[in-house]
Each structure stands twice: as C-alpha cells, then as structure tokens.
C-alpha cells in the first residue's frame, strides 16, 4: 500500500480541545483502515494570510501531519469530514515516495566535478543534443529604419 501524509491546519485552540480534535482525526483515519506511522506537531505559528471559516477570520494556527499507509479511496470521505469540522482550517494529502538509496561513496563525492561519473554522464548527454535545436524564425527579414520610413 502506498504511503501518504495528511497535513492539517487547526485554528488556535487550548491544549485539551486540540488533543480532542487530533483524536477525532486519528480515529477517523483508523476507522477507514489505515495504518498510522507518525503524528508530527509542526507548531503554532502566525498564518501567512488570514483565513476565513464560519464567518470568522483566523491569524494563528497549529500545524500537524499524520503519516500513514492506506488506500487512496478514502480521500473523498476524509476530505468531506475535514471540511465539516470547524476546528480544521485547511487540510491536504501528499504522496510520500520512498526513493531507493543511491549507491555513492565518499571517494566519488570528493573527486573534482570534471572527474565524477555523474558529471561525465551529464556532459555526454549535453553534447548529444547540442546541434539538435534549430532556429524557428529563419524566414524573418531584418528591417532597417530606412526600409520602413524612407
């Protein structure tokens, strides 16, 4: 199953209400059959712009992320519940891709750029495509001031 991240922005709440809101979202995710990996608190910060919800403007918010593994079919239901929740100002899902670790050694990284295999490969690719592009406007004539006005 693919890994996802749910980013949430809560309005500025007291600790007890914030804990209750986080518990609501966590149980919602667990009820839909996901496996929670991590809950991360990114802090309470000033918002980059004011956000309006339920006829009220908010200038501060608490940022949280849930990392989980689950099916992408649950997104619509969770979005609907998050839209109805008055404590959540914004929410969004992000795919978390785990790339394969690349095998590189310290000796390769300490070489000068011209001797690194990755740089050599890039230089070879640039040489292949050097003469491929053609000017688009060959047929245009350069006009002189005297040709137009005299």
C-alpha positions in Angstrom: 0.0 0.0 0.0 1.2 3.5 -0.7 2.3 5.9 2.0 0.6 9.3 2.4 0.8 12.3 4.6 -2.2 14.3 5.8 -1.4 17.9 6.6 -3.8 19.7 8.9 -4.0 23.3 10.0 -6.1 23.7 13.1 -7.3 27.0 14.5 -5.6 28.2 17.6 -7.1 26.0 20.3 -6.4 25.2 24.0 -4.4 22.0 24.6 -7.5 20.0 25.6 -9.5 21.0 22.6 -6.6 20.5 20.3 -6.0 17.0 21.7 -9.7 16.2 21.2 -9.5 17.4 17.6 -6.4 15.3 16.9 -8.0 12.3 18.4 -11.1 12.8 16.2 -8.9 12.8 13.1 -6.8 9.9 14.2 -9.9 7.7 15.0 -11.4 8.8 11.6 -8.2 7.5 9.8 -8.1 4.3 11.8 -11.8 3.6 11.2 -11.1 3.7 7.5 -8.4 1.0 7.8 -5.2 2.9 7.5 -2.0 2.2 9.5 -0.7 5.3 11.3 3.0 5.7 11.3 3.6 9.1 12.8 1.9 12.2 14.1 4.1 15.3 14.0 3.5 18.6 15.6 4.9 21.4 13.5 4.0 24.1 16.0 1.6 27.0 16.4 2.5 29.9 14.1 1.2 33.0 12.5 -0.6 32.2 9.3 0.9 33.6 6.0 -2.5 35.2 5.3 -5.7 35.4 7.2 -8.1 32.5 6.7 -11.9 32.8 7.0 -14.1 30.0 8.2 -17.6 30.1 9.6 -17.7 33.9 9.3 -14.5 34.3 11.5 -11.0 35.4 10.5 -8.0 33.5 11.9 -4.5 34.8 12.1 -2.8 32.0 14.0 -2.9 28.2 13.6 -1.4 24.9 14.7 0.2 22.7 12.0 0.1 18.9 12.3 0.9 16.0 9.9 -0.2 12.4 10.0 1.9 9.9 8.1 0.0 6.8 7.2 -0.3 3.9 4.8 -3.7 3.1 3.3 -5.9 3.1 0.3 -6.4 6.2 -1.8 -10.1 5.5 -2.0 -10.7 7.0 1.5 -9.6 10.5 0.5 -13.1 11.8 -0.5 -14.6 10.7 2.8 -11.9 12.2 4.9 -11.9 15.4 2.9 -15.7 15.7 3.5 -15.3 15.2 7.2 -12.4 17.7 7.5 -14.4 20.3 5.6 -17.3 19.9 8.1 -15.0 20.1 11.1 -15.0 23.7 12.5 -11.6 23.3 14.1 -9.7 22.4 10.9 -8.9 25.4 8.8 -7.0 23.7 5.9 -6.1 20.1 5.1 -4.4 18.2 2.3 -3.0 14.9 1.2 0.5 14.3 -0.1 2.1 11.2 -1.6 5.2 10.1 0.2 7.6 8.5 -2.2 10.5 6.5 -0.8 13.2 6.5 -3.4 15.8 3.8 -3.5 19.0 4.9 -1.8 21.7 5.6 -4.4 25.0 3.9 -4.0 27.6 6.5 -3.8 30.9 6.6 -1.9 32.8 9.4 -0.3 35.6 8.9 -2.7 33.4 9.7 -5.6 32.0 12.8 -4.0 35.4 14.1 -3.1 36.6 13.9 -6.7 36.7 17.2 -8.7 33.5 17.7 -10.7 35.1 17.0 -14.0 36.2 13.5 -12.9 32.9 12.4 -11.3 31.0 9.8 -13.3 27.6 11.6 -12.8 29.0 14.8 -14.3 30.7 13.0 -17.1 27.3 11.4 -18.0 25.6 14.8 -18.0 28.3 16.3 -20.2 27.9 13.4 -22.7 24.1 14.0 -22.8 24.6 17.7 -23.5 27.0 17.0 -26.4 24.4 14.7 -28.0 21.7 17.4 -28.1 23.9 20.3 -28.9 23.1 20.7 -32.6 19.5 19.4 -32.5 17.7 22.6 -31.9 17.0 24.8 -35.0 16.1 28.5 -35.1 12.4 28.9 -35.5 12.3 32.2 -37.3 14.7 31.8 -40.2 12.4 33.4 -42.7 12.2 36.8 -41.0 14.0 39.6 -42.7 15.8 42.1 -40.5 14.2 45.5 -41.2 16.2 48.7 -41.2 14.8 52.1 -40.3 15.3 53.4 -43.8 13.4 50.4 -45.3 10.3 51.3 -43.3 10.2 55.1 -43.2 12.1 56.3 -46.2 
